[in-house]
Amino acid sequence: MIDKSLQSIDIEISGESDFNPNNRGYAGLIIENWFIDRSTAAEPDLPDVPHPSLDHIGLEIKSIPLREGIRKPWLVGEPMSLTMINYPEIYSEKRLVPINESVIFSKDRWTLVVYYHLDPDNKPKGKVLGIGIWDLEHLNFEQIMSEYIRANRMIIDGKANQLTETLFSSGTLSARGKGSSGQKTNSGPPGIKTKPRTWALKTKYVRKRLEMDGLDSIIEHDGVNPVKSDIFSQKFIDMIASKWTGDVNPMSEGSRVMVEHFEKFAVGKTVGEVAKELNYPMKWSKDLHGRVARMVLHSRPGGLGDKGKLRAPYIEGSLIKVFYVNNEFKPTESGVRMPHVPLIKLVKEEVDSSSMLGNIEHVMLLPVRKGDTMGESEFLTPVYWIPNKTELSEITREWKIFRDGIRQGLAARLPNGRHRLPSKRKMKWLHMRSSPAGGTELDPLGNDCTKMCFWLNDSAVQKLILER
């Protein structure tokens, strides 16, 4: 499949392409049809494939869309849905079914993933880019177990209608909203309906998996063995027996290693000193401090080393932001810029699955004290920011104001080059300003707009640095 377009695969399977632009699941269907010719909703797509080391039969197939970022790094744009959550079944069980006995394990314990290019302007043209095989128990599985327990306990207590994506802070498993806006289903207790949800692996988790897999088409199986699997099963039992309250350390072991490595290798040193230790040439570029910082992060234990991209927006699944601050730890620009999201895409997003939420849930802030020259600027202590419930609530409220304003045409470019969206002074966390790349784009109403990005306000970022 590698390097073939979706359309060519479609034609190879059926002799012709039946592409329908209104079919959002076109790519996934084509990729599945390469392997199977029937629907297997109640079991893994390849139900007869035995796991090489575990007592498990069945291999699920998942397609993961990737989009091109600035200078063409491949980016994961959304969580990966697994299988629907059956509220009534969980509620009526009145006990917490172990995850190894759940539908997650029976269907998604072992997965073949196919990465493909999501070309929004020409979906059939998108090509298959790479593959990977995932064992669910291999990466951050204790966090996954904790999030599974949290969601199940809420459903058993009749609180499925209180589930939101923001409750799951570890960046692993979550209960993702599914279905059309306003759609409701039985939540368990009689007469109480709520939004349908699916078990899903969050964007951060999928980004980390992509980093591990690469797009070299080489399959490296995770290699989970029965002993490791049995240890997790016992840990799950212990968590239940100990009346676990639902608290989970949202920072993964990999993220902790990344932060500690940067602190040891770079903090307190100048950009020039760190570049010299890494044998990186001190040629001027406006993002030299960012390149050097990413070299440090890639050199961590388990990192990509020389294979790591020096413009990578995400490392270890987390958004990496390197920026200058003054002596008061305030960003020297208007704040910290978030990745660009086209306006026509932004207005279609819902809070639970928004690109903003996918970016800010795990952010590594790397402040650099600005010196007289770039080489003399100093790396400061990083802040690994996982917004708390209050912060998420405030940020998502402001995000909705901007989204709804864009829907109403407030982003339209005025004669003076400005817009009518809320200004930085009116918001605590967010504002929108022109993208450094420049250019214009259209909003959903067809208005000509300056190409813009969200920015975290400088005062908000300063507060995060000082508080931590």
C-alpha positions as CSV (number, residue, x, y, z in Angstrom):
1,M,0.0,0.0,0.0
2,I,2.9,2.4,0.7
3,D,3.0,5.4,-1.6
4,K,-0.2,4.4,-3.4
5,S,-3.0,6.9,-3.5
6,L,-6.3,6.1,-2.0
7,Q,-7.9,6.3,-5.4
8,S,-5.5,3.9,-6.9
9,I,-6.1,1.4,-4.1
10,D,-9.9,1.9,-4.5
11,I,-9.6,1.1,-8.3
12,E,-7.3,-1.8,-7.6
13,I,-9.9,-3.3,-5.2
14,S,-13.1,-2.7,-7.1
15,G,-12.1,-1.7,-10.6
16,E,-13.4,1.8,-10.3
17,S,-13.5,4.6,-7.8
18,D,-16.7,5.3,-6.0
19,F,-15.5,8.4,-4.2
20,N,-18.2,10.5,-2.6
21,P,-17.0,13.9,-1.3
22,N,-19.7,13.7,1.4
23,N,-18.4,10.4,2.8
24,R,-16.1,11.5,5.7
25,G,-15.0,7.8,6.2
26,Y,-13.8,7.3,2.6
27,A,-10.1,6.8,3.5
28,G,-10.8,4.4,6.4
29,L,-13.2,2.4,4.2
30,I,-10.7,2.1,1.4
31,I,-7.9,1.0,3.7
32,E,-10.1,-1.6,5.4
33,N,-11.3,-2.9,2.1
34,W,-7.7,-3.6,1.1
35,F,-7.7,-6.3,3.9
36,I,-11.4,-7.4,4.2
37,D,-14.6,-7.5,2.2
38,R,-17.0,-7.5,5.1
39,S,-18.0,-5.4,8.2
40,T,-16.8,-6.9,11.5
41,A,-18.2,-4.3,13.9
42,A,-18.5,-6.7,16.8
43,E,-14.9,-8.1,16.5
44,P,-11.5,-7.1,15.2
45,D,-11.3,-6.5,11.5
46,L,-8.9,-9.5,11.1
47,P,-10.5,-11.9,13.7
48,D,-8.3,-14.9,13.0
49,V,-4.9,-13.4,13.3
50,P,-3.1,-14.7,16.4
51,H,-0.9,-12.4,18.5
52,P,2.7,-13.6,18.3
53,S,3.3,-13.6,22.1
54,L,0.0,-13.2,23.9
55,D,-3.0,-15.4,24.3
56,H,-5.0,-13.2,22.0
57,I,-6.5,-13.6,18.6
58,G,-7.7,-10.8,16.3
59,L,-6.0,-7.8,14.8
60,E,-7.8,-4.5,14.4
61,I,-7.1,-2.1,11.5
62,K,-7.1,1.7,12.0
63,S,-6.4,4.4,9.5
64,I,-4.7,7.6,10.8
65,P,-4.9,10.8,8.8
66,L,-1.8,13.0,8.7
67,R,-1.6,16.5,7.4
68,E,1.4,18.5,6.2
69,G,2.6,21.2,8.5
70,I,4.9,24.2,7.8
71,R,8.0,22.9,6.0
72,K,6.3,19.5,5.6
73,P,6.5,17.7,8.9
74,W,3.7,15.2,9.1
75,L,1.2,16.1,11.8
76,V,-1.5,14.1,13.7
77,G,-4.6,16.3,13.8
78,E,-7.2,14.3,15.8
79,P,-7.7,11.5,18.4
80,M,-8.1,7.9,17.2
81,S,-11.6,6.5,18.0
82,L,-11.6,2.9,19.1
83,T,-15.1,1.5,19.8
84,M,-18.4,2.9,21.1
85,I,-19.1,3.0,24.8
86,N,-22.1,1.0,25.7
87,Y,-23.6,3.0,28.6
88,P,-26.5,0.8,29.5
89,E,-24.3,-2.3,29.5
90,I,-21.8,-0.8,31.9
91,Y,-24.5,0.8,34.1
92,S,-26.4,-2.5,34.4
93,E,-23.3,-4.5,35.2
94,K,-23.0,-2.5,38.5
95,R,-19.3,-3.6,38.7
96,L,-16.2,-2.4,37.1
97,V,-15.3,-4.9,34.4
98,P,-11.5,-5.3,34.2
99,I,-10.1,-3.7,31.1
100,N,-8.7,-7.0,29.9
101,E,-12.3,-8.4,29.8
102,S,-13.7,-5.3,28.1
103,V,-14.6,-4.5,24.5
104,I,-11.4,-2.4,24.3
105,F,-9.3,-5.5,24.7
106,S,-11.4,-7.8,22.6
107,K,-11.4,-5.4,19.7
108,D,-8.4,-3.0,20.1
109,R,-5.8,-4.7,22.2
110,W,-3.6,-5.3,19.1
111,T,-3.8,-2.9,16.2
112,L,-2.4,-2.5,12.7
113,V,-2.3,1.3,12.0
114,V,-2.0,2.7,8.5
115,Y,-0.9,6.4,8.2
116,Y,-2.1,8.3,5.2
117,H,-2.0,11.9,3.9
118,L,-5.2,13.7,4.4
119,D,-5.5,16.1,1.5
120,P,-8.6,18.2,2.2
121,D,-8.7,19.6,-1.3
122,N,-8.4,16.2,-3.0
123,K,-9.0,13.3,-0.7
124,P,-8.6,10.5,-3.4
125,K,-5.1,11.9,-4.1
126,G,-3.9,11.3,-0.5
127,K,-1.2,8.6,-0.3
128,V,-0.5,5.9,2.2
129,L,2.6,7.0,4.1
130,G,3.5,4.3,6.6
131,I,2.4,1.5,9.0
132,G,2.8,0.4,12.5
133,I,1.6,-2.3,14.9
134,W,0.6,-1.3,18.4
135,D,0.1,-3.3,21.6
136,L,-2.2,-1.3,23.8
137,E,-0.2,-2.5,26.9
138,H,3.1,-1.2,25.6
139,L,2.7,2.6,26.0
140,N,1.5,4.4,29.1
141,F,-0.9,1.6,30.0
142,E,-1.2,2.4,33.7
143,Q,-2.5,5.8,32.7
144,I,-4.9,4.1,30.2
145,M,-6.2,1.8,33.0
146,S,-6.7,4.8,35.3
147,E,-8.7,6.7,32.7
148,Y,-10.8,3.6,31.9
149,I,-11.6,3.3,35.6
150,R,-12.5,7.0,35.9
151,A,-15.0,6.8,33.0
152,N,-16.6,3.5,34.0
153,R,-17.2,4.7,37.6
154,M,-19.0,7.7,36.3
155,I,-21.2,5.6,34.1
156,I,-21.9,3.1,36.8
157,D,-22.9,6.0,39.1
158,G,-25.3,7.2,36.5
159,K,-23.2,10.2,35.6
160,A,-22.5,9.4,32.0
161,N,-24.1,12.8,31.1
162,Q,-21.2,14.5,32.9
163,L,-18.4,12.9,30.8
164,T,-16.4,15.4,28.9
165,E,-13.1,15.2,27.0
166,T,-11.4,17.5,29.4
167,L,-11.8,15.1,32.3
168,F,-9.1,12.9,30.9
169,S,-5.9,14.7,31.6
170,S,-3.2,12.1,30.9
171,G,-3.4,12.4,27.1
172,T,-4.1,8.7,26.7
173,L,-7.5,7.1,26.8
174,S,-10.7,9.3,26.8
175,A,-14.4,9.2,26.2
176,R,-14.7,11.1,22.9
177,G,-18.0,12.6,21.7
178,K,-19.3,10.8,18.7
179,G,-22.2,11.5,16.3
180,S,-23.9,14.6,15.1
181,S,-24.4,17.7,17.2
182,G,-27.4,17.2,19.4
183,Q,-27.6,13.5,19.1
184,K,-28.6,11.7,22.3
185,T,-28.6,8.1,23.5
186,N,-29.5,6.1,26.6
187,S,-27.0,6.8,29.4
188,G,-28.0,3.9,31.6
189,P,-30.5,5.2,34.2
190,P,-34.1,5.2,32.9
191,G,-35.1,8.5,31.1
192,I,-31.6,10.0,31.1
193,K,-30.0,10.5,27.7
194,T,-26.6,11.9,26.8
195,K,-24.1,12.4,24.0
196,P,-22.9,9.1,22.4
197,R,-19.2,8.6,23.1
198,T,-16.4,6.3,21.9
199,W,-13.4,5.0,23.7
200,A,-10.5,7.0,22.0
201,L,-6.8,7.4,22.2
202,K,-6.0,11.1,22.5
203,T,-4.1,13.1,20.0
204,K,-1.0,13.3,22.3
205,Y,-0.9,9.5,22.5
206,V,-1.2,9.1,18.7
207,R,1.5,11.7,18.1
208,K,3.9,9.8,20.4
209,R,3.1,6.6,18.5
210,L,3.8,8.2,15.2
211,E,7.2,9.4,16.6
212,M,7.9,5.8,17.7
213,D,6.8,4.3,14.3
214,G,8.3,6.8,11.9
215,L,7.2,6.6,8.3
216,D,10.0,4.3,7.1
217,S,7.6,1.4,6.5
218,I,9.6,-0.8,8.9
219,I,7.4,-2.7,11.4
220,E,8.8,-3.0,14.8
221,H,6.4,-4.9,17.0
222,D,6.1,-3.6,20.6
223,G,6.7,-7.1,21.9
224,V,4.5,-7.2,25.0
225,N,4.9,-10.6,26.7
226,P,2.5,-12.6,29.0
227,V,4.5,-11.7,32.1
228,K,4.1,-8.0,31.5
229,S,0.5,-8.4,30.6
230,D,-0.2,-10.4,33.8
231,I,1.5,-7.7,35.9
232,F,-0.9,-5.1,34.5
233,S,-3.9,-7.3,35.2
234,Q,-2.8,-7.6,38.8
235,K,-2.2,-3.8,39.0
236,F,-5.7,-3.2,37.8
237,I,-7.1,-5.5,40.5
238,D,-5.0,-3.7,43.1
239,M,-6.3,-0.3,41.9
240,I,-9.9,-1.4,42.4
241,A,-9.3,-3.1,45.7
242,S,-7.5,0.0,47.1
243,K,-10.6,2.1,46.5
244,W,-8.7,4.1,43.9
245,T,-10.2,7.6,43.8
246,G,-9.6,8.3,40.2
247,D,-6.5,10.5,40.6
248,V,-3.9,9.8,37.9
249,N,-0.5,11.4,37.4
250,P,-1.2,13.2,34.0
251,M,2.5,13.3,33.2
252,S,3.8,10.2,31.5
253,E,7.1,8.6,32.3
254,G,8.4,9.7,28.9
255,S,7.4,13.3,29.4
256,R,9.1,13.3,32.8
257,V,12.3,11.9,31.3
258,M,12.1,14.6,28.6
259,V,11.8,17.4,31.1
260,E,14.6,16.1,33.4
261,H,16.9,15.6,30.4
262,F,16.4,19.2,29.3
263,E,17.0,20.5,32.9
264,K,20.2,18.6,33.2
265,F,21.6,19.3,29.7
266,A,20.5,22.9,29.0
267,V,19.1,24.9,31.9
268,G,21.4,27.7,33.0
269,K,23.5,27.5,29.8
270,T,23.5,29.9,26.8
271,V,22.2,28.9,23.4
272,G,25.8,29.1,22.2
273,E,27.1,26.9,24.9
274,V,24.5,24.2,24.3
275,A,25.0,24.4,20.5
276,K,28.8,23.9,21.0
277,E,28.2,20.8,23.2
278,L,25.9,19.4,20.5
279,N,28.3,20.3,17.7
280,Y,25.6,22.4,16.0
281,P,26.9,25.3,13.9
282,M,26.1,28.8,15.2
283,K,24.7,30.1,12.0
284,W,22.2,32.9,12.4
285,S,18.6,32.1,12.1
286,K,15.6,33.6,13.9
287,D,14.7,30.2,15.4
288,L,18.2,29.1,16.4
289,H,17.2,28.8,20.0
290,G,14.3,26.5,19.0
291,R,16.5,24.3,16.9
292,V,19.0,23.9,19.6
293,A,16.3,23.2,22.2
294,R,14.8,20.5,20.0
295,M,18.2,18.9,19.5
296,V,18.5,18.6,23.2
297,L,15.0,17.0,23.5
298,H,15.7,14.5,20.7
299,S,18.9,13.5,22.4
300,R,17.0,12.3,25.5
301,P,17.0,8.6,26.4
302,G,14.5,7.0,24.0
303,G,14.5,10.1,21.7
304,L,15.0,10.2,18.0
305,G,18.6,11.5,18.2
306,D,19.9,12.6,14.8
307,K,16.7,11.5,13.1
308,G,14.7,14.1,15.1
309,K,13.5,17.2,13.1
310,L,14.7,20.5,14.4
311,R,11.4,22.2,13.6
312,A,9.2,19.4,15.1
313,P,6.2,21.1,16.7
314,Y,5.5,18.0,18.8
315,I,8.0,15.8,20.7
316,E,6.9,12.9,23.0
317,G,3.4,13.8,21.8
318,S,3.6,17.2,23.6
319,L,3.5,20.6,21.9
320,I,6.9,22.2,22.2
321,K,7.1,26.0,22.5
322,V,10.5,27.8,22.7
323,F,10.3,31.6,23.2
324,Y,12.2,34.6,24.5
325,V,11.3,36.2,27.8
326,N,12.7,39.3,29.5
327,N,14.1,39.6,33.0
328,E,10.5,39.5,34.4
329,F,9.9,36.2,32.6
330,K,7.4,37.8,30.3
331,P,7.4,36.8,26.6
332,T,9.0,39.5,24.5
333,E,6.4,39.0,21.8
334,S,2.6,39.2,22.4
335,G,2.7,35.7,23.9
336,V,3.2,32.2,22.6
337,R,1.9,31.3,19.2
338,M,-0.3,28.2,18.7
339,P,-0.3,26.2,15.4
340,H,-2.4,27.6,12.6
341,V,-5.8,26.1,12.0
342,P,-7.7,27.3,8.8
343,L,-10.7,29.3,9.7
344,I,-13.1,27.1,7.7
345,K,-12.0,24.2,9.7
346,L,-12.0,25.9,13.1
347,V,-15.6,27.0,12.8
348,K,-16.7,23.3,12.4
349,E,-14.9,22.2,15.6
350,E,-16.6,21.3,18.9
351,V,-14.8,22.0,22.2
352,D,-14.3,18.4,23.1
353,S,-12.5,17.5,19.9
354,S,-11.1,21.0,19.0
355,S,-7.6,21.5,17.7
356,M,-7.0,24.0,20.6
357,L,-7.7,21.3,23.2
358,G,-5.5,18.9,21.4
359,N,-2.6,21.4,21.5
360,I,-2.9,22.9,25.0
361,E,-3.6,19.7,27.0
362,H,0.2,18.9,27.2
363,V,2.6,21.8,26.5
364,M,6.3,22.0,27.2
365,L,7.1,25.7,27.6
366,L,10.8,26.5,27.1
367,P,11.5,30.1,28.1
368,V,14.8,31.6,26.9
369,R,16.1,34.7,28.7
370,K,17.0,37.1,25.9
371,G,20.6,38.2,25.8
372,D,22.4,40.8,23.8
373,T,22.9,38.2,21.1
374,M,21.1,35.0,20.3
375,G,24.1,33.0,21.3
376,E,24.2,34.7,24.7
377,S,20.5,34.0,25.5
378,E,20.0,31.6,28.4
379,F,17.8,28.5,28.6
380,L,15.6,28.7,31.7
381,T,13.8,26.0,33.6
382,P,11.1,24.4,31.5
383,V,7.4,24.4,32.4
384,Y,5.5,21.3,31.6
385,W,2.0,22.6,31.5
386,I,-1.1,20.4,31.8
387,P,-4.0,22.9,32.3
388,N,-6.1,22.2,35.4
389,K,-9.9,22.1,35.3
390,T,-10.3,25.8,35.9
391,E,-7.7,26.8,33.3
392,L,-9.3,24.5,30.7
393,S,-12.7,25.9,31.4
394,E,-11.5,29.5,31.0
395,I,-9.6,28.7,27.8
396,T,-12.4,26.8,26.1
397,R,-14.9,29.5,27.0
398,E,-12.7,32.1,25.3
399,W,-12.0,29.7,22.3
400,K,-15.8,29.4,21.8
401,I,-16.1,33.2,21.7
402,F,-13.6,33.4,18.9
403,R,-15.1,30.4,17.0
404,D,-18.6,31.8,17.2
405,G,-17.3,35.2,16.2
406,I,-15.6,33.8,13.1
407,R,-18.9,32.0,12.2
408,Q,-20.5,35.5,12.3
409,G,-18.0,37.0,10.0
410,L,-16.0,39.0,12.7
411,A,-12.7,37.8,11.3
412,A,-13.3,39.6,8.0
413,R,-10.4,41.9,7.0
414,L,-11.2,45.6,7.5
415,P,-9.7,48.4,5.4
416,N,-7.1,49.0,8.0
417,G,-6.1,45.3,8.0
418,R,-7.7,44.6,11.4
419,H,-10.7,42.5,12.3
420,R,-13.6,42.7,14.8
421,L,-12.8,39.7,16.9
422,P,-12.1,40.4,20.7
423,S,-8.8,42.1,21.4
424,K,-6.0,40.8,23.6
425,R,-7.0,43.3,26.4
426,K,-10.5,41.7,26.6
427,M,-9.3,38.1,27.1
428,K,-7.3,36.4,29.9
429,W,-5.8,33.6,27.9
430,L,-6.2,34.0,24.1
431,H,-6.1,36.4,21.3
432,M,-5.8,36.1,17.5
433,R,-3.2,37.8,15.4
434,S,-1.6,37.4,11.9
435,S,0.4,34.3,11.2
436,P,4.2,34.9,10.7
437,A,3.9,33.2,7.4
438,G,1.6,36.0,6.2
439,G,-1.1,35.7,3.6
440,T,-4.9,35.6,3.6
441,E,-7.6,33.0,3.8
442,L,-11.4,32.8,3.5
443,D,-13.9,32.4,6.4
444,P,-17.0,30.2,5.9
445,L,-18.9,33.2,4.7
446,G,-16.4,33.8,1.9
447,N,-14.9,36.9,3.5
448,D,-11.3,37.7,2.9
449,C,-9.4,37.4,6.2
450,T,-5.8,37.8,7.3
451,K,-4.3,34.4,8.0
452,M,-4.3,34.2,11.8
453,C,-3.2,32.0,14.7
454,F,-4.3,31.8,18.3
455,W,-1.8,33.1,20.8
456,L,-1.5,32.5,24.5
457,N,-1.4,36.0,26.0
458,D,2.0,37.1,27.3
459,S,0.6,37.9,30.8
460,A,-0.9,34.4,31.1
461,V,2.3,32.7,30.0
462,Q,4.3,34.9,32.5
463,K,2.0,33.8,35.3
464,L,2.5,30.1,34.4
465,I,6.2,30.5,34.5
466,L,6.3,32.4,37.8
467,E,3.8,30.0,39.5
468,R,5.9,26.9,38.6
